């Protein structure tokens, strides 16, 4: 957005008055330069230092505003204006609290308390109640937070400080929403926000209040309400020449655009906004990085997604559930489950923050085979959504419930819930969610032997995934369609390299380690092997309990993956002093493929070869070596295998 500028041909004789004038017309950069000059030429009064701090903030001079406010605090003390000094101390406390520095924030709060000398009814006492409320909320003391927010609101309603009233209403509304009183909370936040976008508040308070309203709408997936406030806030910013907060508006606008499927445009807007906000040290910047990470996740750019999510985490925004869903897509089911379960367990104060995690917990728990946890998460989500059933929340709840019903074997019960969810996501205007829901619906219909309807839904989902650029989802839909066709047409002859892995002595290990330690070790094993197989181009056919049955398109890929597995185990042993021992067998052969499964003598031979291997050994057949090319091996040996008329020639790969 363009800024108001007032170029001058010569430096003004009175930079202080010129700076005040520039501030009044919101020419932030000129105000900052002029007031800084006045500051360097002589001592400024407390009010002028506050003006300089405001100009520094909106001119994106990061950190300068805090230093100037601390100086203003001292000047007010020297002037004998303890009330305004206390206000500055509270303002600094809030700023340090938002920056994640609670100890410094507490110190400034105590300074304000000493200056105020007990309870009172001044506007500064209202701000003190407000900062205490925010601290109580951060500490998990919701009851005290609500009581203090109500106290701040009472003082704001009786006084003339409109900024205080708006801050207090917004804070109280957010607390009520987090506690489940959603409609009451929104009413309070709307009262504060209409004052903000109507120009009744200071620019800083207007921006913070409107931003909080929009982010709350986003958190509750009320995209229609969010769009209304985004539009109103942008109009306010244009009228007032407030250059900092349009970056925040841009983030929220891009988030809504991403829901509508405009991923490329949304990502560009988010990158611009996060850059624009870099000089403001504003918490919404972390929201922008999270949104970038989530868009990249949906597009299948996991490396880029993780980079953005790390930035979000560094800025104070949790990377969940996006990071857990990336781990799930990478086949690291154990890591995904651990991450999402921990995030849900930690979110005890804000039910809506928990609600944003629960759909992912349902999906991941089902992938991990923990249907009971998935059912509990779906029920938890239902209990939250009933308090504010927006179309998006209700659609998300329906999909989560349907996933559980499908996992429980009730495909007939899942279908109507999924059809309703498709309608809900359409109303929201969320094409990706429509396609994802159609993909689940296709599985439910196929379970009911409605093959034609299932194909229809899945092809519609595939078309949408392709249009959006959702590569991972599109590939999964293509596989499902191919597998369905294979099942209908009967088994297909195909040549693959089959690998079996197995943990040596797993029963004894489990007994020695105990259940908890063994489960942790087994989860590490599963996630490590799944990740290596995925990066090596393999297809995990199924888990055999203590190992995996894997298929590769080429023998070379299979051998290279086996080597990477053994080396990963060796490195783990070197770094921790202990690692499980895994044996691996490979055989290249023709087999029957039916859907996602393989059968035939070639599979039988691969399993028998793995059983003959020792711990840490990669045992391969001559057929595998012939197709793999130049591979270092030990001496070959002939081994009889049940079902085979002739012995099988085997050799060990010299992987170390």
C-alpha positions in Angstrom: 0.0 0.0 0.0 1.4 3.5 -0.8 2.3 5.7 2.0 1.5 9.4 2.5 4.7 11.4 1.9 5.4 15.1 2.3 8.7 15.9 0.7 10.2 19.2 1.9 12.7 21.3 0.1 14.5 22.3 3.3 14.7 21.0 6.9 12.1 22.6 9.1 13.1 25.1 11.7 11.1 23.3 14.3 11.5 19.6 13.7 9.4 18.8 16.8 6.3 20.6 15.6 6.9 19.3 12.1 7.1 15.8 13.4 3.9 16.2 15.4 2.2 17.4 12.2 3.5 14.5 10.2 2.3 12.0 12.8 -1.2 13.6 12.8 -1.4 12.9 9.0 0.1 9.4 9.5 3.2 10.1 7.5 5.1 7.6 9.7 8.5 7.8 8.1 8.7 11.5 8.0 7.4 11.7 11.5 10.0 9.3 12.7 12.8 11.2 11.0 11.7 14.6 12.3 11.0 13.4 15.8 14.3 11.6 15.9 16.1 14.8 14.9 14.2 16.7 17.6 15.2 14.0 20.0 18.9 14.4 19.1 18.8 18.2 19.4 17.2 18.3 22.9 15.4 16.4 25.5 11.8 15.4 24.5 8.9 15.4 26.9 7.3 12.0 27.7 4.3 12.6 25.3 6.7 13.4 22.4 8.8 10.3 23.1 5.6 8.2 23.0 4.9 9.8 19.6 8.4 8.9 18.4 7.8 5.3 19.6 4.6 5.1 17.6 6.2 6.5 14.5 9.1 4.0 14.9 6.6 1.1 15.0 4.7 2.1 11.9 7.9 3.0 10.1 9.1 -0.6 10.7 12.1 0.4 12.8 12.1 -2.8 14.8 13.2 -2.5 18.4 13.5 1.3 18.4 9.9 1.7 19.7 10.7 -0.4 22.8 13.9 1.6 23.6 12.0 4.9 23.2 9.2 3.7 25.4 11.6 2.8 28.2 13.1 6.3 28.0 9.6 7.8 28.1 8.9 5.9 31.2 11.9 7.5 32.9 11.0 11.0 31.7 7.4 10.6 33.1 8.9 9.6 36.4 11.2 12.6 36.4 8.2 14.8 35.5 6.3 13.4 38.4 3.6 11.9 36.2 3.4 8.5 37.9 0.1 7.6 36.3 1.5 7.9 32.7 4.8 6.2 33.8 2.7 3.3 35.1 0.8 3.2 31.8 4.2 2.9 29.9 5.3 0.2 32.2 2.2 -1.8 31.5 2.5 -1.2 27.7 6.1 -2.5 27.9 5.0 -5.5 29.9 2.4 -6.4 27.3 5.0 -6.0 24.5 7.6 -8.2 26.3 4.8 -10.7 27.0 3.9 -11.0 23.3 7.6 -11.4 22.5 7.8 -14.4 24.7 9.8 -12.8 27.6 7.5 -13.3 30.6 10.2 -12.6 33.2 10.9 -9.1 31.9 7.2 -8.6 31.4 6.6 -9.4 35.1 9.2 -7.0 36.2 7.6 -4.1 34.2 4.2 -5.1 35.6 5.5 -4.9 39.2 6.9 -1.4 38.5 3.5 -0.3 37.4 1.9 -1.8 40.5 4.3 0.1 42.8 3.5 3.4 41.0 -0.2 2.9 41.2 -0.2 2.0 44.9 -3.2 -0.3 45.1 -6.6 -0.6 43.5 -8.2 2.3 41.7 -10.6 3.2 38.9 -8.2 5.1 36.5 -7.7 4.0 32.9 -4.2 2.7 33.9 -5.8 0.4 36.5 -7.9 -1.0 33.7 -4.7 -1.7 31.6 -3.1 -3.3 34.7 -6.1 -5.6 35.0 -5.8 -6.4 31.3 -2.1 -7.3 31.5 -2.7 -9.4 34.6 -5.6 -11.2 32.7 -3.3 -12.0 29.8 -0.6 -13.3 32.2 -3.1 -15.5 34.0 -4.3 -16.9 30.7 -0.8 -17.8 29.7 -0.3 -19.5 33.0 -3.5 -21.5 32.5 -5.5 -19.8 35.2 -8.7 -19.3 33.1 -10.9 -18.3 36.1 -8.6 -15.5 37.1 -8.1 -14.4 33.5 -11.8 -14.0 33.0 -12.3 -12.1 36.3 -9.5 -9.7 35.5 -10.7 -9.2 31.9 -14.2 -8.4 33.3 -12.6 -5.9 35.7 -10.8 -4.2 32.8 -14.0 -4.1 30.8 -15.9 -2.5 33.7 -13.2 0.2 34.1 -13.2 0.7 30.3 -17.0 1.1 30.1 -17.0 3.7 32.9 -14.1 5.8 31.5 -13.3 7.7 28.4 -10.3 5.7 27.1 -11.8 4.0 24.1 -8.6 2.0 23.4 -8.8 0.4 26.8 -12.5 -0.5 26.3 -11.7 -2.1 22.9 -8.7 -4.0 24.3 -10.7 -5.3 27.2 -13.7 -6.3 25.2 -11.5 -8.1 22.7 -9.6 -9.9 25.4 -12.7 -10.9 27.3 -14.4 -12.1 24.1 -11.4 -14.3 23.2 -11.3 -15.8 26.6 -15.1 -16.6 26.5 -14.7 -18.2 23.1 -11.8 -20.4 24.3 -13.9 -21.4 27.2 -16.8 -22.4 25.0 -19.1 -19.4 25.2 -18.6 -18.7 21.5 -21.6 -16.6 20.6 -21.1 -14.3 23.7 -17.4 -14.0 23.0 -18.0 -13.0 19.3 -20.5 -10.4 20.4 -17.9 -8.7 22.6 -15.2 -9.0 19.9 -17.5 -7.5 17.3 -18.3 -4.5 19.5 -14.5 -3.8 19.9 -13.8 -4.5 16.2 -16.5 -2.1 14.8 -14.9 0.7 16.9 -11.6 -0.3 15.3 -12.6 -0.2 11.6 -14.8 2.9 12.2 -11.7 4.9 13.1 -12.7 5.5 16.8 -9.5 4.1 18.2 -5.8 4.8 17.8 -4.1 3.2 14.8 -2.2 0.6 16.8 -5.3 -0.4 18.9 -7.4 -0.6 15.7 -4.9 -2.9 14.0 -4.5 -5.2 17.0 -8.2 -5.4 17.6 -9.2 -6.1 14.0 -6.4 -8.6 13.6 -7.5 -10.5 16.6 -11.1 -10.6 15.4 -10.0 -12.0 12.0 -7.6 -14.6 13.4 -10.4 -15.8 15.8 -12.7 -16.2 12.8 -10.0 -18.1 11.0 -9.3 -20.3 14.0 -13.0 -21.3 14.1 -13.0 -21.8 10.4 -15.7 -19.2 10.0 -14.4 -18.0 6.7 -17.5 -16.0 5.8 -17.2 -13.9 8.9 -13.4 -13.6 8.5 -13.9 -12.2 4.9 -16.3 -9.5 6.2 -13.8 -8.3 8.7 -10.8 -8.5 6.3 -12.7 -6.3 3.9 -13.6 -3.8 6.6 -10.1 -3.7 8.0 -8.5 -3.1 4.6 -10.8 -0.2 4.0 -9.8 1.3 7.4 -6.1 0.8 6.6 -6.4 2.6 3.3 -8.2 5.5 4.9 -5.8 5.9 7.7 -2.5 5.2 5.8 -1.6 2.5 8.4 1.3 0.8 6.7 2.0 -2.0 9.2 -1.3 -3.7 9.5 -2.1 -4.3 5.9 0.6 -7.0 6.1 -1.4 -8.7 8.7 -4.6 -8.3 6.6 -2.7 -9.8 3.7 -1.9 -12.9 5.7 -5.5 -13.5 6.7 -6.7 -12.7 3.1 -4.2 -15.2 1.8 -5.3 -17.9 4.3 -8.9 -17.5 3.1 -7.7 -17.6 -0.6 -5.9 -20.9 0.2 -9.1 -22.4 1.5 -10.7 -21.5 -1.8 -7.9 -23.4 -3.7 -5.9 -20.4 -5.0 -2.7 -21.9 -3.6 -0.1 -20.2 -5.8 -1.6 -16.7 -5.3 -2.0 -17.3 -1.6 1.6 -18.4 -1.2 2.9 -15.3 -3.0 0.8 -13.1 -0.8 2.0 -14.8 2.3 5.7 -14.5 1.3 5.1 -10.8 0.7 3.3 -10.3 4.0 5.9 -12.2 6.1 8.6 -10.0 4.5 6.6 -6.9 5.1 6.1 -7.8 8.8 9.7 -8.6 9.5 10.3 -5.1 10.9 7.3 -5.1 13.2 8.1 -8.2 15.3 4.4 -9.0 15.0 3.1 -12.4 16.1 0.9 -12.8 12.9 4.2 -13.2 11.0 4.4 -16.7 12.5 0.9 -17.4 11.3 2.0 -16.4 7.8 4.9 -18.9 7.9 2.5 -21.7 9.2 0.1 -20.9 6.3 3.0 -21.1 3.8 4.1 -24.4 5.3 0.6 -25.9 5.1 0.2 -24.8 1.4 3.5 -26.4 0.5 2.4 -29.6 2.4 -0.7 -29.8 0.3 1.3 -29.4 -2.9 3.7 -32.2 -1.8 6.7 -29.9 -1.2 7.6 -31.4 2.2 11.1 -29.9 2.4 9.8 -26.4 1.7 6.9 -27.0 4.1 9.2 -28.0 6.9 11.4 -24.9 6.4 8.4 -22.6 6.7 7.0 -24.5 9.7 10.4 -24.1 11.5 10.1 -20.4 11.0 6.5 -20.5 12.4 7.8 -22.5 15.4 10.6 -20.0 16.0 8.0 -17.2 16.0 5.9 -18.9 18.6 3.3 -20.7 16.5 3.0 -24.5 16.9 3.8 -26.4 13.7 1.0 -28.8 14.4 -1.0 -30.4 12.9 0.8 -29.6 9.6 4.1 -31.2 10.6 2.4 -34.4 11.9 0.5 -34.7 8.6 3.8 -34.4 6.7 5.2 -37.3 8.8 2.1 -39.3 8.0 2.5 -38.7 4.3 6.1 -39.7 4.6 5.1 -43.1 6.0 6.4 -42.2 9.5 3.2 -43.2 11.3 4.7 -43.5 14.7 6.4 -40.1 14.6 3.1 -38.6 13.3 1.1 -40.2 16.1 3.6 -39.1 18.8 3.6 -35.5 17.5 -0.2 -35.0 17.2 -1.0 -36.8 20.5 1.5 -34.6 22.4 0.0 -31.5 20.7 -3.6 -32.5 21.7 -2.5 -33.4 25.2 -0.8 -30.0 25.7 -3.9 -28.0 24.5 -6.1 -28.0 27.6 -7.1 -24.3 27.9 -8.4 -23.5 24.5 -11.0 -25.9 23.2 -11.0 -24.4 19.7 -7.2 -24.8 19.4 -7.7 -28.4 20.3 -10.5 -28.7 17.8 -8.0 -27.7 15.0 -5.9 -30.6 16.0 -8.5 -33.3 16.4 -9.3 -34.1 12.7 -5.6 -34.8 12.1 -5.5 -37.0 15.3 -8.4 -39.0 13.9 -6.7 -39.6 10.6 -3.3 -40.5 12.1 -4.7 -42.7 14.8 -6.5 -44.8 12.1 -3.3 -45.1 10.1 -1.6 -46.3 13.2 -4.4 -48.9 13.9 -5.5 -47.1 17.1 -9.2 -47.0 16.3 -10.1 -46.4 20.0 -8.1 -43.2 20.1 -9.6 -42.1 16.8 -13.1 -42.6 18.2 -12.3 -40.7 21.3 -10.9 -37.8 19.2 -13.9 -37.7 17.0 -16.2 -37.7 20.0 -14.2 -34.9 21.5 -14.5 -32.9 18.3 -18.3 -33.4 18.2 -18.5 -32.0 21.8 -16.6 -28.9 20.8 -18.4 -28.2 17.4 -21.8 -28.4 18.9 -21.2 -25.1 20.6 -20.6 -23.3 17.3 -21.5 -25.5 14.3 -20.1 -23.4 11.4 -20.3 -25.1 8.0 -16.5 -25.8 8.0 -16.5 -27.1 11.5 -19.5 -29.3 10.9 -18.1 -30.7 7.7 -14.7 -31.4 9.3 -16.5 -33.2 12.2 -18.5 -35.3 9.7 -15.4 -36.4 7.9 -13.7 -37.3 11.2 -16.7 -39.3 12.3 -17.0 -41.1 9.0 -13.3 -42.1 9.1 -13.9 -43.7 12.4 -17.1 -45.5 11.3 -15.2 -46.8 8.3 -12.4 -48.1 10.4 -14.9 -49.7 12.7 -16.5 -51.5 9.8 -19.6 -49.4 9.5 -19.3 -48.2 5.9 -23.1 -47.8 5.6 -23.0 -45.3 8.5 -20.0 -43.5 7.0 -21.6 -42.8 3.6 -24.4 -40.3 4.7 -21.9 -38.4 7.0 -19.5 -38.1 4.1 -22.2 -36.9 1.6 -23.2 -34.3 4.1 -19.6 -33.2 4.5 -19.2 -32.8 0.8 -22.2 -30.5 0.8 -20.7 -28.6 3.7 -17.3 -28.1 2.2 -19.0 -26.9 -1.0 -20.9 -24.3 0.9 -17.6 -23.1 2.5 -16.0 -23.0 -1.0 -13.1 -25.4 -0.1 -12.3 -27.5 -3.1 -9.4 -29.4 -1.6 -11.6 -30.5 1.3 -14.4 -31.5 -1.1 -11.9 -33.7 -3.0 -10.4 -35.3 0.2 -13.9 -36.1 1.4 -14.8 -37.6 -1.9 -11.8 -39.9 -1.7 -12.9 -41.2 1.7 -16.4 -41.5 0.4 -15.1 -43.7 -2.5 -13.5 -46.1 0.0 -16.8 -46.3 2.0 -18.8 -47.0 -1.2 -16.2 -49.6 -2.3 -16.6 -51.4 1.0 -20.4 -51.6 0.2 -19.5 -53.1 -3.2 -20.8 -49.9 -5.0 -17.8 -50.0 -7.4 -19.3 -47.7 -10.1 -20.3 -45.0 -7.6 -16.9 -45.3 -5.8 -15.0 -44.8 -9.1 -17.2 -41.8 -9.9 -16.3 -40.1 -6.6 -12.6 -41.0 -6.8 -12.3 -39.7 -10.4 -13.9 -36.4 -9.4 -11.5 -36.2 -6.5 -8.5 -37.0 -8.8 -9.6 -34.2 -11.2 -9.7 -31.7 -8.4 -6.4 -32.8 -6.9 -4.8 -32.4 -10.4 -6.3 -28.9 -10.8 -5.1 -27.8 -7.4 -1.6 -29.3 -7.8 -2.0 -31.7 -4.8 0.5 -34.2 -6.1 0.5 -36.6 -3.2 -3.2 -36.9 -3.0 -3.5 -37.2 -6.8 -0.9 -40.1 -6.8 -2.8 -41.8 -4.0 -6.1 -41.5 -5.9 -4.5 -42.9 -9.1 -3.2 -45.9 -7.2 -6.6 -46.6 -5.7 -8.3 -46.4 -9.1 -5.6 -48.7 -10.6 -5.9 -51.2 -7.7 -9.7 -51.2 -8.0 -9.4 -52.0 -11.7 -6.9 -54.8 -11.0 -9.3 -56.4 -8.4 -12.1 -56.4 -10.9 -10.1 -57.7 -13.8 -8.3 -60.4 -11.7 -4.7 -60.9 -10.9 -2.1 -59.2 -13.2 1.3 -60.7 -13.9 4.1 -58.3 -13.1 7.8 -58.4 -12.5 9.1 -56.8 -9.3 11.9 -57.1 -6.8 10.5 -58.3 -3.5 12.1 -57.5 -0.1 11.3 -58.9 3.3 12.8 -57.5 6.5 12.6 -59.0 9.9 13.9 -58.0 13.4 16.2 -60.8 14.8 15.3 -62.0 18.3 12.3 -59.6 18.7 10.6 -61.7 21.3 13.6 -61.8 23.6 14.2 -58.1 23.0 10.7 -57.2 24.0 10.9 -59.2 27.2 14.3 -57.7 28.1 13.4 -54.1 27.4 9.8 -54.1 28.8 6.7 -53.0 26.9 7.2 -49.2 26.9 10.9 -49.2 25.9 10.2 -51.9 23.2 7.3 -49.9 21.8 9.5 -46.8 21.5 12.3 -48.8 19.8 9.8 -50.5 17.4 8.3 -47.1 16.5 11.8 -45.8 15.7 12.4 -48.9 13.6 9.1 -48.6 11.7 9.5 -44.9 11.0 13.1 -45.2 9.9 12.4 -48.1 7.5 9.2 -46.4 6.1 11.1 -43.3 5.4 14.0 -45.1 3.7 11.6 -47.2 1.6 9.7 -44.1 0.5 12.9 -42.2 -0.5 14.2 -45.4 -2.2 11.2 -45.7 -4.4 9.8 -48.8 -2.8 6.2 -49.7 -2.0 5.3 -51.2 1.4 2.9 -54.0 0.6 2.2 -54.7 4.3 3.8 -55.0 7.7 4.7 -58.4 9.0 4.7 -57.4 12.7 8.5 -57.2 13.2 9.3 -56.2 9.6 7.9 -55.3 6.2 7.0 -56.8 2.8 8.2 -54.3 0.2 8.1 -54.3 -3.6 10.4 -52.4 -6.0 10.2 -51.7 -9.7 13.9 -52.5 -10.1 16.4 -54.8 -8.4 18.9 -51.9 -8.1 16.5 -49.8 -6.1 15.8 -52.7 -3.8 19.5 -53.4 -3.2 20.3 -49.8 -2.6 17.4 -49.4 -0.2 18.5 -52.6 1.7 22.0 -51.1 2.1 20.6 -47.8 3.3 18.6 -49.6 6.0 21.5 -51.6 7.3 23.7 -48.4 7.3 21.0 -46.5 9.2 20.9 -49.2 11.8 24.7 -49.2 12.0 24.8 -45.4 12.5 22.1 -45.6 15.2 24.2 -48.2 17.0 27.3 -46.0 16.8 25.4 -43.0 18.2 23.4 -44.7 20.9 25.4 -47.8 21.7 22.5 -50.1 20.8 20.3 -50.9 17.7 18.1 -53.7 16.7 19.4 -56.3 14.3 17.5 -56.7 11.0 17.8 -59.4 8.4 16.8 -58.7 4.8 16.1 -60.9 1.8 15.5 -59.9 -1.8 14.3 -61.8 -4.9 13.5 -60.5 -8.4 10.7 -62.5 -10.0 7.3 -62.6 -11.7 4.3 -62.5 -9.3 0.5 -61.9 -9.4 -0.7 -58.5 -8.4 -4.3 -58.2 -7.2 -5.0 -54.7 -6.0 -2.2 -53.6 -3.7 -1.2 -57.2 -2.8 1.3 -59.6 -4.5 1.3 -63.4 -4.5 3.0 -66.3 -6.1 6.2 -68.4 -5.9 8.4 -65.3 -6.3 7.0 -63.8 -3.1 7.4 -67.1 -1.3 11.1 -67.3 -2.3 11.7 -63.7 -1.2 10.3 -64.5 2.2 12.3 -67.7 2.6 15.5 -65.9 1.6 14.9 -63.3 4.3 14.4 -66.1 6.9 17.8 -67.6 5.9 19.6 -64.3 6.4 21.5 -63.5 9.6 21.2 -60.4 11.7 22.6 -57.4 9.8 22.8 -59.4 6.6 21.4 -58.6 3.1 20.8 -61.9 1.3 19.9 -61.8 -2.3 19.1 -64.3 -5.1 21.1 -64.7 -8.3 18.1 -63.2 -10.2 18.4 -60.1 -8.1 22.1 -59.7 -8.7 21.7 -60.2 -12.5 19.2 -57.3 -12.7 20.9 -55.0 -10.1 24.2 -54.6 -12.0 27.6 -54.1 -10.3 27.1 -55.0 -6.7 29.8 -56.2 -4.3 28.9 -59.6 -2.7 30.4 -62.4 -0.7 30.7 -66.0 -2.0 27.5 -67.5 -3.5 25.9 -70.6 -2.1 23.2 -73.0 -3.3 20.2 -73.4 -0.9 17.2 -75.7 -1.3 13.8 -73.9 -0.8 10.6 -75.7 -0.2 8.4 -75.6 -3.3 11.3 -75.1 -5.6 12.6 -78.1 -7.7 16.1 -76.7 -7.9 18.3 -75.0 -5.2 18.4 -71.3 -5.2 21.7 -69.4 -5.6 22.2 -66.9 -2.8 24.8 -64.3 -1.9 25.3 -61.6 0.8 25.7 -58.0 -0.2 28.9 -56.4 1.2 27.1 -53.3 2.4 29.5 -52.2 5.2 
